[in-house]
Structures are given as C-alpha cells and as structure tokens.
Amino acid sequence: MTIRFSRAVDAGDLARLGTVVSTEAAQAVLSVPAEQASAVVRDALATLPIVDLAIEEPPLEEVMRELFHTHGREPAGQDRAAADKQARA
C-alpha cells in the first residue's frame, strides 16, 4: 500500500497501520495483510492527511520468498521428482 500525504506524518502513526516498508518526505509504503486492508484504509483516511492511496498485490518473487521461508525449501534432485509424482497422484 502506497500512501501520499499532504504533509509529513509521524512514524508512529504509520507503524500502527502496518509494516512500514519505506518512507520519504510525504509518502510511505506499507505492507498490510489483504484481510486487514479495508480496516487499515478506513483508519488511515480517518486519521491522516491523505492525498493519494494505492493498493497493490506484492510481487510474485516476494510471495514465493515468503512461501519458501514459511514452509521450508523445495525438495531437490530425486526427492523433487518423487514430490512431483506424489503431487500428480
């Protein structure tokens, strides 16, 4: 979620909305779980001087990195072939 503000905002106000990925003068990029996006947008619009807001899905690479980090690494070599065969069964 990328938010542009009419003025600089307090870092604490941003942190309560989600994970702050980056901030610049009057702009912030936040990471927010999809199921919380509506509530975060509602709270942000009610409390912050927002001039623009964009919600984007994370890049596929980021999703894959998180998937492998959370569930372990993909099997390699013959183990991978066995896993593929089992997945098709």
MDTraj code that builds the backbone (N, CA, C; nanometers):
import mdtraj as md
import numpy as np

residues = "MET THR ILE ARG PHE SER ARG ALA VAL ASP ALA GLY ASP LEU ALA ARG LEU GLY THR VAL VAL SER THR GLU ALA ALA GLN ALA VAL LEU SER VAL PRO ALA GLU GLN ALA SER ALA VAL VAL ARG ASP ALA LEU ALA THR LEU PRO ILE VAL ASP LEU ALA ILE GLU GLU PRO PRO LEU GLU GLU VAL MET ARG GLU LEU PHE HIS THR HIS GLY ARG GLU PRO ALA GLY GLN ASP ARG ALA ALA ALA ASP LYS GLN ALA ARG ALA".split()
xyz = np.array([
    [0.0856, -0.1155, 0.0000],
    [0.0000, 0.0000, 0.0000],
    [0.0909, 0.1226, 0.0000],
    [0.0713, 0.2093, -0.0978],
    [0.1477, 0.3330, -0.1060],
    [0.0547, 0.4486, -0.0735],
    [0.0972, 0.5321, 0.0199],
    [0.0143, 0.6448, 0.0636],
    [0.0941, 0.7739, 0.0476],
    [0.0318, 0.8723, -0.0165],
    [0.0909, 1.0061, -0.0246],
    [0.0122, 1.0989, 0.0669],
    [0.0841, 1.1833, 0.1376],
    [0.0232, 1.2726, 0.2352],
    [0.0385, 1.4183, 0.1926],
    [-0.0467, 1.5051, 0.2454],
    [-0.0348, 1.6485, 0.2178],
    [0.0769, 1.7117, 0.3003],
    [0.1231, 1.6399, 0.3999],
    [0.2342, 1.6847, 0.4858],
    [0.2993, 1.5621, 0.5465],
    [0.4147, 1.5792, 0.6054],
    [0.4837, 1.4680, 0.6728],
    [0.3988, 1.4196, 0.7903],
    [0.4032, 1.2903, 0.8160],
    [0.3281, 1.2327, 0.9279],
    [0.4245, 1.1605, 1.0220],
    [0.3783, 1.1397, 1.1435],
    [0.4585, 1.0749, 1.2462],
    [0.4791, 0.9266, 1.2145],
    [0.6005, 0.8778, 1.2332],
    [0.6321, 0.7369, 1.2062],
    [0.5465, 0.6428, 1.2908],
    [0.5128, 0.6830, 1.4111],
    [0.4276, 0.6005, 1.4978],
    [0.2884, 0.5822, 1.4412],
    [0.2365, 0.6857, 1.3750],
    [0.1046, 0.6746, 1.3120],
    [0.1064, 0.5731, 1.1985],
    [0.2179, 0.5681, 1.1260],
    [0.2311, 0.4720, 1.0160],
    [0.2470, 0.3304, 1.0697],
    [0.3283, 0.3143, 1.1724],
    [0.3572, 0.1814, 1.2268],
    [0.2320, 0.1136, 1.2822],
    [0.1368, 0.1891, 1.3314],
    [0.0152, 0.1271, 1.3849],
    [-0.0763, 0.0756, 1.2734],
    [-0.0511, 0.1197, 1.1489],
    [-0.1320, 0.0750, 1.0356],
    [-0.0825, -0.0563, 0.9759],
    [0.0485, -0.0774, 0.9801],
    [0.1062, -0.1972, 0.9195],
    [0.2571, -0.1918, 0.9252],
    [0.3216, -0.2813, 0.8535],
    [0.4674, -0.2836, 0.8492],
    [0.5151, -0.1756, 0.7539],
    [0.5961, -0.0835, 0.8033],
    [0.6478, 0.0255, 0.7204],
    [0.7636, -0.0287, 0.6373],
    [0.7459, -0.0288, 0.5057],
    [0.8488, -0.0769, 0.4134],
    [0.9453, 0.0361, 0.3815],
    [0.8916, 0.1552, 0.3555],
    [0.9763, 0.2713, 0.3286],
    [0.8976, 0.3986, 0.3538],
    [0.9715, 0.5064, 0.3780],
    [0.9092, 0.6382, 0.3933],
    [0.9979, 0.7409, 0.3247],
    [0.9358, 0.8399, 0.2681],
    [1.0017, 0.9568, 0.2120],
    [0.9172, 1.0749, 0.2523],
    [0.9723, 1.1919, 0.2491],
    [0.9045, 1.3152, 0.2906],
    [0.7558, 1.2977, 0.3218],
    [0.6711, 1.2958, 0.2229],
    [0.5267, 1.2870, 0.2467],
    [0.4677, 1.1644, 0.1774],
    [0.5421, 1.0542, 0.1798],
    [0.4944, 0.9298, 0.1191],
    [0.5440, 0.8113, 0.2004],
    [0.4625, 0.7066, 0.2065],
    [0.5004, 0.5852, 0.2783],
    [0.4515, 0.4637, 0.2019],
    [0.5288, 0.3560, 0.2120],
    [0.4875, 0.2272, 0.1586],
    [0.4715, 0.1341, 0.2769],
    [0.3530, 0.0737, 0.2890],
    [0.3225, -0.0163, 0.3994],
    [0.2911, -0.1551, 0.3459],
    [0.3244, -0.2551, 0.4248],
    [0.2852, -0.3925, 0.3954],
    [0.1726, -0.4271, 0.4923],
    [0.0587, -0.4667, 0.4338],
    [-0.0607, -0.4948, 0.5142],
    [-0.1225, -0.6252, 0.4636],
    [-0.1551, -0.7183, 0.5522],
    [-0.2234, -0.8401, 0.5076],
    [-0.3546, -0.8049, 0.4360],
    [-0.3846, -0.8773, 0.3295],
    [-0.5029, -0.8477, 0.2480],
    [-0.6308, -0.8424, 0.3305],
    [-0.6433, -0.9313, 0.4269],
    [-0.7661, -0.9353, 0.5070],
    [-0.7807, -0.8140, 0.5990],
    [-0.6737, -0.7366, 0.6170],
    [-0.6802, -0.6176, 0.7020],
    [-0.6825, -0.4881, 0.6218],
    [-0.6720, -0.4973, 0.4892],
    [-0.6591, -0.3780, 0.4047],
    [-0.7755, -0.2808, 0.4223],
    [-0.8979, -0.3283, 0.4228],
    [-1.0139, -0.2391, 0.4351],
    [-1.0104, -0.1601, 0.5651],
    [-0.9820, -0.2279, 0.6742],
    [-0.9775, -0.1601, 0.8041],
    [-0.8625, -0.0600, 0.8098],
    [-0.7486, -0.0954, 0.7521],
    [-0.6333, -0.0046, 0.7520],
    [-0.6640, 0.1202, 0.6696],
    [-0.7239, 0.1009, 0.5524],
    [-0.7604, 0.2157, 0.4689],
    [-0.8593, 0.3050, 0.5432],
    [-0.9591, 0.2457, 0.6058],
    [-1.0584, 0.3226, 0.6819],
    [-0.9902, 0.4058, 0.7912],
    [-0.9025, 0.3421, 0.8689],
    [-0.8335, 0.4120, 0.9779],
    [-0.7415, 0.5216, 0.9249],
    [-0.6694, 0.4911, 0.8162],
    [-0.5778, 0.5893, 0.7594],
    [-0.6535, 0.7118, 0.7077],
    [-0.7631, 0.6889, 0.6358],
    [-0.8420, 0.8014, 0.5837],
    [-0.9027, 0.8858, 0.6953],
    [-0.9359, 0.8225, 0.8048],
    [-0.9981, 0.8942, 0.9167],
    [-0.8982, 0.9753, 0.9985],
    [-0.7701, 0.9358, 0.9960],
    [-0.6758, 0.9983, 1.0889],
    [-0.5567, 1.0695, 1.0245],
    [-0.5314, 1.0462, 0.8969],
    [-0.4117, 1.1026, 0.8340],
    [-0.4482, 1.1930, 0.7169],
    [-0.3608, 1.2908, 0.6838],
    [-0.3880, 1.3836, 0.5730],
    [-0.3513, 1.3219, 0.4374],
    [-0.4324, 1.2285, 0.3894],
    [-0.4019, 1.1520, 0.2680],
    [-0.4486, 1.2279, 0.1435],
    [-0.3597, 1.2325, 0.0422],
    [-0.3977, 1.2897, -0.0864],
    [-0.4069, 1.1826, -0.1945],
    [-0.3424, 1.0679, -0.1734],
    [-0.3492, 0.9584, -0.2700],
    [-0.3166, 0.8278, -0.1984],
    [-0.3817, 0.7213, -0.2416],
    [-0.3600, 0.5909, -0.1810],
    [-0.3709, 0.4854, -0.2904],
    [-0.2738, 0.3953, -0.2966],
    [-0.2756, 0.2873, -0.3959],
    [-0.2499, 0.1549, -0.3258],
    [-0.3309, 0.0557, -0.3604],
    [-0.3140, -0.0780, -0.3040],
    [-0.2731, -0.1709, -0.4170],
    [-0.1616, -0.2413, -0.3971],
    [-0.1100, -0.3328, -0.4979],
    [-0.0811, -0.4672, -0.4349],
    [-0.0953, -0.5712, -0.5151],
    [-0.0547, -0.7046, -0.4708],
    [0.0976, -0.7079, -0.4659],
    [0.1569, -0.7847, -0.3736],
    [0.3031, -0.7931, -0.3689],
    [0.3554, -0.8630, -0.4941],
    [0.4801, -0.8343, -0.5337],
    [0.5399, -0.9022, -0.6487],
    [0.5466, -1.0531, -0.6241],
    [0.5349, -1.1304, -0.7304],
    [0.5381, -1.2763, -0.7204],
    [0.6642, -1.3249, -0.6501],
    [0.7765, -1.2616, -0.6770],
    [0.9024, -1.3022, -0.6135],
    [0.8935, -1.2926, -0.4619],
    [0.8282, -1.1870, -0.4135],
    [0.8122, -1.1694, -0.2692],
    [0.7220, -1.2773, -0.2110],
    [0.6152, -1.3105, -0.2824],
    [0.5234, -1.4147, -0.2370],
    [0.5956, -1.5486, -0.2301],
    [0.6733, -1.5809, -0.3333],
    [0.7467, -1.7080, -0.3363],
    [0.8518, -1.7135, -0.2248],
    [0.9220, -1.6027, -0.2035],
    [1.0234, -1.5982, -0.0974],
    [0.9586, -1.6252, 0.0385],
    [0.8447, -1.5630, 0.0630],
    [0.7737, -1.5834, 0.1893],
    [0.7232, -1.7269, 0.2007],
    [0.6740, -1.7818, 0.0912],
    [0.6246, -1.9187, 0.0908],
    [0.7352, -2.0170, 0.1288],
    [0.8517, -2.0042, 0.0658],
    [0.9622, -2.0955, 0.0955],
    [1.0197, -2.0705, 0.2341],
    [1.0179, -1.9471, 0.2777],
    [1.0676, -1.9159, 0.4117],
    [0.9761, -1.9773, 0.5174],
    [0.8455, -1.9707, 0.4957],
    [0.7479, -2.0214, 0.5917],
    [0.7380, -2.1736, 0.5913],
    [0.7430, -2.2333, 0.4719],
    [0.7185, -2.3768, 0.4595],
    [0.8427, -2.4590, 0.4275],
    [0.9581, -2.4016, 0.4339],
    [1.0809, -2.4756, 0.4047],
    [1.1134, -2.4742, 0.2574],
    [1.2288, -2.5261, 0.2270],
    [1.2769, -2.5251, 0.0891],
    [1.2158, -2.6370, 0.0066],
    [1.2172, -2.6159, -0.1235],
    [1.1664, -2.7123, -0.2200],
    [1.2607, -2.8321, -0.2255],
    [1.2099, -2.9533, -0.2383],
    [1.2965, -3.0700, -0.2481],
    [1.3838, -3.0624, -0.3735],
    [1.5026, -3.1209, -0.3671],
    [1.5956, -3.1176, -0.4800],
    [1.6183, -3.2574, -0.5346],
    [1.6680, -3.2641, -0.6590],
    [1.7084, -3.3904, -0.7202],
    [1.5986, -3.4937, -0.7249],
    [1.6318, -3.6187, -0.6863],
    [1.5357, -3.7280, -0.6911],
    [1.4190, -3.7035, -0.5958],
    [1.4448, -3.6381, -0.4849],
    [1.3358, -3.6067, -0.3927],
    [1.2324, -3.5175, -0.4611],
    [1.2777, -3.4254, -0.5461],
    [1.1861, -3.3378, -0.6184],
    [1.0998, -3.4188, -0.7142],
    [1.1618, -3.5134, -0.7855],
    [1.0862, -3.5962, -0.8789],
    [0.9795, -3.6765, -0.8044],
    [1.0145, -3.7298, -0.6893],
    [0.9179, -3.8053, -0.6097],
    [0.8057, -3.7130, -0.5613],
    [0.8414, -3.5919, -0.5227],
    [0.7393, -3.4971, -0.4771],
    [0.6468, -3.4585, -0.5910],
    [0.7021, -3.4382, -0.7117],
    [0.6190, -3.4067, -0.8274],
    [0.5235, -3.5212, -0.8585],
    [0.5763, -3.6439, -0.8540],
    [0.4944, -3.7607, -0.8839],
    [0.3810, -3.7722, -0.7812],
    [0.4138, -3.7499, -0.6554],
    [0.3129, -3.7592, -0.5488],
    [0.2082, -3.6491, -0.5657],
    [0.2511, -3.5304, -0.6080],
    [0.1579, -3.4198, -0.6251],
    [0.0583, -3.4481, -0.7373],
    [0.1013, -3.5201, -0.8392],
    [0.0127, -3.5515, -0.9518],
    [-0.0816, -3.6668, -0.9197],
    [-0.0492, -3.7462, -0.8184],
    [-0.1317, -3.8647, -0.7835],
    [-0.2601, -3.8263, -0.7153],
])
top = md.Topology()
chain = top.add_chain()
for i, resn in enumerate(residues, 1):
    res = top.add_residue(resn, chain, resSeq=i)
    for name in ("N", "CA", "C"):
        top.add_atom(name, md.element.get_by_symbol(name[0]), res)
traj = md.Trajectory(xyz[None], top)
